[in-house]
Amino acid sequence: MADRTESITVTRDKQAAAAEEAAPLSLCQEGGLLFAGRHVLVELWGASHLTDETTIRRLLEKAVEACGATLLSVHLHVFSPTNGISGVAVLGESHLSIHTWPEHRYAAVDVFMCGSMDPRKAIPVLKEGFRPKQVQVMEIKRGVMDADSLVY
């Protein structure tokens, strides 16, 4: 029985060491926390260009570029009768999505990125492009974990 306990302890130590080595590439580290990524929620009130598919595509692409992320694809859908737009930029590091309510001059934008990418760098691009009267930003650290509890 002692041999089995020793084996589990050694395996956990190896897993923790492996997690620490992997963290800079695939996970985020900040203030002693290890987590999967940053998720920034951006509320744009009094915004413009909320029905302009070309402008929204261009702004998503610019926001991705500002973050230094890898753009894989962009998909937008226009809804009728309001011409609101929902869309997603799929990234190598996660995603950026937008949902617009032009009848309320409101847009909800999510920017989620893992590793060393900083989704907050998208905010100035969104402000400049949509020219909102008010912006609210919330940030969530997703997948906060204890390196000792990672399972491989």
PyRosetta script that sets phi, psi and omega in degrees:
from pyrosetta import init, pose_from_sequence

init()
pose = pose_from_sequence("MADRTESITVTRDKQAAAAEEAAPLSLCQEGGLLFAGRHVLVELWGASHLTDETTIRRLLEKAVEACGATLLSVHLHVFSPTNGISGVAVLGESHLSIHTWPEHRYAAVDVFMCGSMDPRKAIPVLKEGFRPKQVQVMEIKRGVMDADSLVY")
pose.set_psi(1, -38.0)
pose.set_omega(1, 179.7)
pose.set_phi(2, -63.1)
pose.set_psi(2, -36.9)
pose.set_omega(2, 179.3)
pose.set_phi(3, -61.2)
pose.set_psi(3, -41.0)
pose.set_omega(3, -179.6)
pose.set_phi(4, -64.7)
pose.set_psi(4, -45.3)
pose.set_omega(4, 179.3)
pose.set_phi(5, -61.4)
pose.set_psi(5, -43.6)
pose.set_omega(5, 178.8)
pose.set_phi(6, -61.5)
pose.set_psi(6, -41.7)
pose.set_omega(6, -180.0)
pose.set_phi(7, -62.4)
pose.set_psi(7, -42.8)
pose.set_omega(7, 179.4)
pose.set_phi(8, -64.7)
pose.set_psi(8, -42.3)
pose.set_omega(8, 179.9)
pose.set_phi(9, -62.6)
pose.set_psi(9, -45.2)
pose.set_omega(9, 179.3)
pose.set_phi(10, -62.7)
pose.set_psi(10, -42.0)
pose.set_omega(10, 179.5)
pose.set_phi(11, -62.4)
pose.set_psi(11, -44.6)
pose.set_omega(11, 178.4)
pose.set_phi(12, -61.6)
pose.set_psi(12, -41.1)
pose.set_omega(12, 178.5)
pose.set_phi(13, -62.5)
pose.set_psi(13, -41.6)
pose.set_omega(13, 177.9)
pose.set_phi(14, -65.2)
pose.set_psi(14, -39.1)
pose.set_omega(14, 178.9)
pose.set_phi(15, -64.8)
pose.set_psi(15, -43.6)
pose.set_omega(15, 179.4)
pose.set_phi(16, -62.5)
pose.set_psi(16, -43.2)
pose.set_omega(16, 178.7)
pose.set_phi(17, -63.3)
pose.set_psi(17, -42.0)
pose.set_omega(17, 179.1)
pose.set_phi(18, -63.8)
pose.set_psi(18, -39.4)
pose.set_omega(18, 179.1)
pose.set_phi(19, -63.8)
pose.set_psi(19, -42.1)
pose.set_omega(19, 179.6)
pose.set_phi(20, -64.7)
pose.set_psi(20, -38.6)
pose.set_omega(20, 177.9)
pose.set_phi(21, -67.9)
pose.set_psi(21, -37.2)
pose.set_omega(21, -177.0)
pose.set_phi(22, -78.3)
pose.set_psi(22, -24.1)
pose.set_omega(22, -171.8)
pose.set_phi(23, -51.9)
pose.set_psi(23, -47.1)
pose.set_omega(23, -176.9)
pose.set_phi(24, -61.7)
pose.set_psi(24, -25.8)
pose.set_omega(24, -177.5)
pose.set_phi(25, -87.6)
pose.set_psi(25, -47.7)
pose.set_omega(25, -171.9)
pose.set_phi(26, -111.8)
pose.set_psi(26, -16.8)
pose.set_omega(26, -178.8)
pose.set_phi(27, -120.6)
pose.set_psi(27, 168.2)
pose.set_omega(27, 177.1)
pose.set_phi(28, -103.9)
pose.set_psi(28, 148.0)
pose.set_omega(28, 173.8)
pose.set_phi(29, -129.5)
pose.set_psi(29, 130.9)
pose.set_omega(29, 178.5)
pose.set_phi(30, -158.1)
pose.set_psi(30, 127.8)
pose.set_omega(30, 176.9)
pose.set_phi(31, 54.0)
pose.set_psi(31, 38.5)
pose.set_omega(31, 180.0)
pose.set_phi(32, 82.0)
pose.set_psi(32, -3.1)
pose.set_omega(32, 178.0)
pose.set_phi(33, -94.1)
pose.set_psi(33, 144.6)
pose.set_omega(33, 173.2)
pose.set_phi(34, -116.8)
pose.set_psi(34, 125.9)
pose.set_omega(34, -176.6)
pose.set_phi(35, -149.2)
pose.set_psi(35, 162.6)
pose.set_omega(35, -174.3)
pose.set_phi(36, -70.0)
pose.set_psi(36, -40.3)
pose.set_omega(36, -178.5)
pose.set_phi(37, -178.9)
pose.set_psi(37, 172.9)
pose.set_omega(37, 177.1)
pose.set_phi(38, -101.5)
pose.set_psi(38, 134.0)
pose.set_omega(38, 177.8)
pose.set_phi(39, -119.1)
pose.set_psi(39, 112.1)
pose.set_omega(39, -179.4)
pose.set_phi(40, -103.5)
pose.set_psi(40, 126.2)
pose.set_omega(40, 177.3)
pose.set_phi(41, -105.8)
pose.set_psi(41, 123.9)
pose.set_omega(41, -175.9)
pose.set_phi(42, -119.8)
pose.set_psi(42, 122.5)
pose.set_omega(42, 178.1)
pose.set_phi(43, -103.6)
pose.set_psi(43, 121.3)
pose.set_omega(43, -179.8)
pose.set_phi(44, -111.9)
pose.set_psi(44, 112.1)
pose.set_omega(44, -179.3)
pose.set_phi(45, -107.9)
pose.set_psi(45, 140.3)
pose.set_omega(45, -179.0)
pose.set_phi(46, 69.7)
pose.set_psi(46, 32.5)
pose.set_omega(46, -174.7)
pose.set_phi(47, -86.3)
pose.set_psi(47, 159.8)
pose.set_omega(47, 177.0)
pose.set_phi(48, -115.6)
pose.set_psi(48, 172.4)
pose.set_omega(48, 178.1)
pose.set_phi(49, 64.6)
pose.set_psi(49, 26.2)
pose.set_omega(49, -173.8)
pose.set_phi(50, -79.7)
pose.set_psi(50, -7.4)
pose.set_omega(50, 176.9)
pose.set_phi(51, -115.8)
pose.set_psi(51, 4.0)
pose.set_omega(51, -175.2)
pose.set_phi(52, -94.9)
pose.set_psi(52, 97.3)
pose.set_omega(52, -175.7)
pose.set_phi(53, -59.2)
pose.set_psi(53, -40.8)
pose.set_omega(53, -179.1)
pose.set_phi(54, -65.0)
pose.set_psi(54, -44.1)
pose.set_omega(54, 179.5)
pose.set_phi(55, -65.5)
pose.set_psi(55, -42.9)
pose.set_omega(55, -179.5)
pose.set_phi(56, -62.9)
pose.set_psi(56, -43.2)
pose.set_omega(56, 177.5)
pose.set_phi(57, -59.8)
pose.set_psi(57, -45.8)
pose.set_omega(57, -179.2)
pose.set_phi(58, -62.6)
pose.set_psi(58, -41.2)
pose.set_omega(58, -179.8)
pose.set_phi(59, -68.7)
pose.set_psi(59, -37.7)
pose.set_omega(59, 175.4)
pose.set_phi(60, -61.6)
pose.set_psi(60, -45.0)
pose.set_omega(60, 179.7)
pose.set_phi(61, -62.8)
pose.set_psi(61, -42.4)
pose.set_omega(61, 178.5)
pose.set_phi(62, -65.9)
pose.set_psi(62, -38.8)
pose.set_omega(62, 179.5)
pose.set_phi(63, -64.7)
pose.set_psi(63, -41.6)
pose.set_omega(63, 177.4)
pose.set_phi(64, -62.1)
pose.set_psi(64, -45.0)
pose.set_omega(64, 179.4)
pose.set_phi(65, -61.7)
pose.set_psi(65, -42.4)
pose.set_omega(65, -180.0)
pose.set_phi(66, -60.6)
pose.set_psi(66, -32.0)
pose.set_omega(66, 179.5)
pose.set_phi(67, -82.2)
pose.set_psi(67, -11.4)
pose.set_omega(67, -177.6)
pose.set_phi(68, 74.2)
pose.set_psi(68, 22.9)
pose.set_omega(68, -177.3)
pose.set_phi(69, -89.1)
pose.set_psi(69, 170.7)
pose.set_omega(69, -178.2)
pose.set_phi(70, -102.2)
pose.set_psi(70, 110.1)
pose.set_omega(70, 179.7)
pose.set_phi(71, -79.5)
pose.set_psi(71, 122.9)
pose.set_omega(71, 177.5)
pose.set_phi(72, -98.7)
pose.set_psi(72, -42.1)
pose.set_omega(72, 178.2)
pose.set_phi(73, -165.9)
pose.set_psi(73, 160.4)
pose.set_omega(73, 175.1)
pose.set_phi(74, -129.5)
pose.set_psi(74, 132.6)
pose.set_omega(74, 175.4)
pose.set_phi(75, -131.7)
pose.set_psi(75, 127.7)
pose.set_omega(75, 178.9)
pose.set_phi(76, -124.0)
pose.set_psi(76, 146.7)
pose.set_omega(76, 175.6)
pose.set_phi(77, -131.5)
pose.set_psi(77, 130.4)
pose.set_omega(77, 178.6)
pose.set_phi(78, -99.3)
pose.set_psi(78, 130.4)
pose.set_omega(78, 179.7)
pose.set_phi(79, -100.0)
pose.set_psi(79, 146.4)
pose.set_omega(79, 172.7)
pose.set_phi(80, -116.2)
pose.set_psi(80, 151.6)
pose.set_omega(80, 13.4)
pose.set_phi(81, -92.3)
pose.set_psi(81, -5.5)
pose.set_omega(81, -173.5)
pose.set_phi(82, -82.3)
pose.set_psi(82, -15.9)
pose.set_omega(82, -175.1)
pose.set_phi(83, 65.4)
pose.set_psi(83, 21.2)
pose.set_omega(83, 172.3)
pose.set_phi(84, -63.9)
pose.set_psi(84, 154.9)
pose.set_omega(84, -176.3)
pose.set_phi(85, -126.3)
pose.set_psi(85, 136.1)
pose.set_omega(85, 169.5)
pose.set_phi(86, -119.5)
pose.set_psi(86, 140.4)
pose.set_omega(86, -178.9)
pose.set_phi(87, -160.4)
pose.set_psi(87, 164.6)
pose.set_omega(87, 179.0)
pose.set_phi(88, -141.4)
pose.set_psi(88, 139.0)
pose.set_omega(88, 168.7)
pose.set_phi(89, -106.0)
pose.set_psi(89, 114.4)
pose.set_omega(89, 179.0)
pose.set_phi(90, -85.3)
pose.set_psi(90, 129.1)
pose.set_omega(90, -174.7)
pose.set_phi(91, -117.4)
pose.set_psi(91, 156.7)
pose.set_omega(91, 171.6)
pose.set_phi(92, -62.8)
pose.set_psi(92, -23.6)
pose.set_omega(92, -177.8)
pose.set_phi(93, -104.4)
pose.set_psi(93, 1.2)
pose.set_omega(93, 173.9)
pose.set_phi(94, 143.5)
pose.set_psi(94, -114.2)
pose.set_omega(94, -175.5)
pose.set_phi(95, -159.3)
pose.set_psi(95, 164.3)
pose.set_omega(95, 170.8)
pose.set_phi(96, -133.7)
pose.set_psi(96, 126.5)
pose.set_omega(96, -179.6)
pose.set_phi(97, -128.9)
pose.set_psi(97, 157.9)
pose.set_omega(97, 179.3)
pose.set_phi(98, -141.9)
pose.set_psi(98, 144.8)
pose.set_omega(98, 173.7)
pose.set_phi(99, -137.5)
pose.set_psi(99, 124.3)
pose.set_omega(99, -177.1)
pose.set_phi(100, -113.6)
pose.set_psi(100, 144.2)
pose.set_omega(100, 173.4)
pose.set_phi(101, -123.4)
pose.set_psi(101, 83.7)
pose.set_omega(101, -175.7)
pose.set_phi(102, -61.5)
pose.set_psi(102, -30.6)
pose.set_omega(102, 179.3)
pose.set_phi(103, -65.1)
pose.set_psi(103, -17.2)
pose.set_omega(103, 176.9)
pose.set_phi(104, -114.7)
pose.set_psi(104, 2.7)
pose.set_omega(104, -177.6)
pose.set_phi(105, 53.7)
pose.set_psi(105, 42.6)
pose.set_omega(105, -174.9)
pose.set_phi(106, -127.9)
pose.set_psi(106, 142.3)
pose.set_omega(106, 173.1)
pose.set_phi(107, -137.4)
pose.set_psi(107, 139.9)
pose.set_omega(107, 174.5)
pose.set_phi(108, -109.7)
pose.set_psi(108, 124.3)
pose.set_omega(108, -178.3)
pose.set_phi(109, -123.0)
pose.set_psi(109, 132.6)
pose.set_omega(109, 175.0)
pose.set_phi(110, -115.0)
pose.set_psi(110, 133.5)
pose.set_omega(110, 175.0)
pose.set_phi(111, -129.0)
pose.set_psi(111, 112.1)
pose.set_omega(111, -177.7)
pose.set_phi(112, -121.3)
pose.set_psi(112, 124.6)
pose.set_omega(112, -179.4)
pose.set_phi(113, -141.5)
pose.set_psi(113, 144.9)
pose.set_omega(113, 178.5)
pose.set_phi(114, -108.3)
pose.set_psi(114, 174.3)
pose.set_omega(114, 177.9)
pose.set_phi(115, 66.8)
pose.set_psi(115, -141.7)
pose.set_omega(115, -174.4)
pose.set_phi(116, -85.3)
pose.set_psi(116, -1.0)
pose.set_omega(116, -179.7)
pose.set_phi(117, -68.9)
pose.set_psi(117, 144.4)
pose.set_omega(117, 179.5)
pose.set_phi(118, -115.7)
pose.set_psi(118, 103.0)
pose.set_omega(118, -177.5)
pose.set_phi(119, -66.2)
pose.set_psi(119, -18.3)
pose.set_omega(119, 179.6)
pose.set_phi(120, -65.0)
pose.set_psi(120, -21.0)
pose.set_omega(120, 179.0)
pose.set_phi(121, -68.9)
pose.set_psi(121, -13.5)
pose.set_omega(121, 177.0)
pose.set_phi(122, -76.8)
pose.set_psi(122, -23.4)
pose.set_omega(122, -172.2)
pose.set_phi(123, -59.9)
pose.set_psi(123, -47.9)
pose.set_omega(123, 178.7)
pose.set_phi(124, -59.7)
pose.set_psi(124, -35.7)
pose.set_omega(124, 178.4)
pose.set_phi(125, -64.6)
pose.set_psi(125, -44.3)
pose.set_omega(125, 179.8)
pose.set_phi(126, -64.4)
pose.set_psi(126, -42.0)
pose.set_omega(126, 179.2)
pose.set_phi(127, -63.0)
pose.set_psi(127, -45.4)
pose.set_omega(127, -178.6)
pose.set_phi(128, -65.8)
pose.set_psi(128, -41.4)
pose.set_omega(128, -174.7)
pose.set_phi(129, -77.9)
pose.set_psi(129, -38.5)
pose.set_omega(129, -176.6)
pose.set_phi(130, -97.0)
pose.set_psi(130, -11.4)
pose.set_omega(130, 178.5)
pose.set_phi(131, 44.6)
pose.set_psi(131, 53.7)
pose.set_omega(131, -179.8)
pose.set_phi(132, -72.0)
pose.set_psi(132, 153.5)
pose.set_omega(132, 175.1)
pose.set_phi(133, -79.1)
pose.set_psi(133, -28.8)
pose.set_omega(133, -179.7)
pose.set_phi(134, -142.3)
pose.set_psi(134, 141.1)
pose.set_omega(134, 178.6)
pose.set_phi(135, -129.5)
pose.set_psi(135, 133.1)
pose.set_omega(135, 173.2)
pose.set_phi(136, -119.9)
pose.set_psi(136, 135.1)
pose.set_omega(136, -179.0)
pose.set_phi(137, -127.6)
pose.set_psi(137, 132.7)
pose.set_omega(137, 173.9)
pose.set_phi(138, -125.9)
pose.set_psi(138, 142.4)
pose.set_omega(138, 178.2)
pose.set_phi(139, -124.8)
pose.set_psi(139, 134.5)
pose.set_omega(139, 179.3)
pose.set_phi(140, -124.4)
pose.set_psi(140, 132.5)
pose.set_omega(140, 171.7)
pose.set_phi(141, -87.7)
pose.set_psi(141, 116.6)
pose.set_omega(141, -177.1)
pose.set_phi(142, -92.2)
pose.set_psi(142, 141.9)
pose.set_omega(142, 174.4)
pose.set_phi(143, 65.8)
pose.set_psi(143, 41.1)
pose.set_omega(143, 178.1)
pose.set_phi(144, -63.4)
pose.set_psi(144, 129.4)
pose.set_omega(144, -174.9)
pose.set_phi(145, -139.1)
pose.set_psi(145, 164.1)
pose.set_omega(145, 173.5)
pose.set_phi(146, -100.3)
pose.set_psi(146, 121.1)
pose.set_omega(146, -175.9)
pose.set_phi(147, -54.9)
pose.set_psi(147, -30.1)
pose.set_omega(147, 179.7)
pose.set_phi(148, -68.7)
pose.set_psi(148, -19.8)
pose.set_omega(148, -176.0)
pose.set_phi(149, -100.1)
pose.set_psi(149, 3.4)
pose.set_omega(149, 178.5)
pose.set_phi(150, -64.7)
pose.set_psi(150, 140.4)
pose.set_omega(150, 179.6)
pose.set_phi(151, -112.4)
pose.set_psi(151, 132.7)
pose.set_omega(151, 178.7)
pose.set_phi(152, -119.1)
pose.dump_pdb("model.pdb")
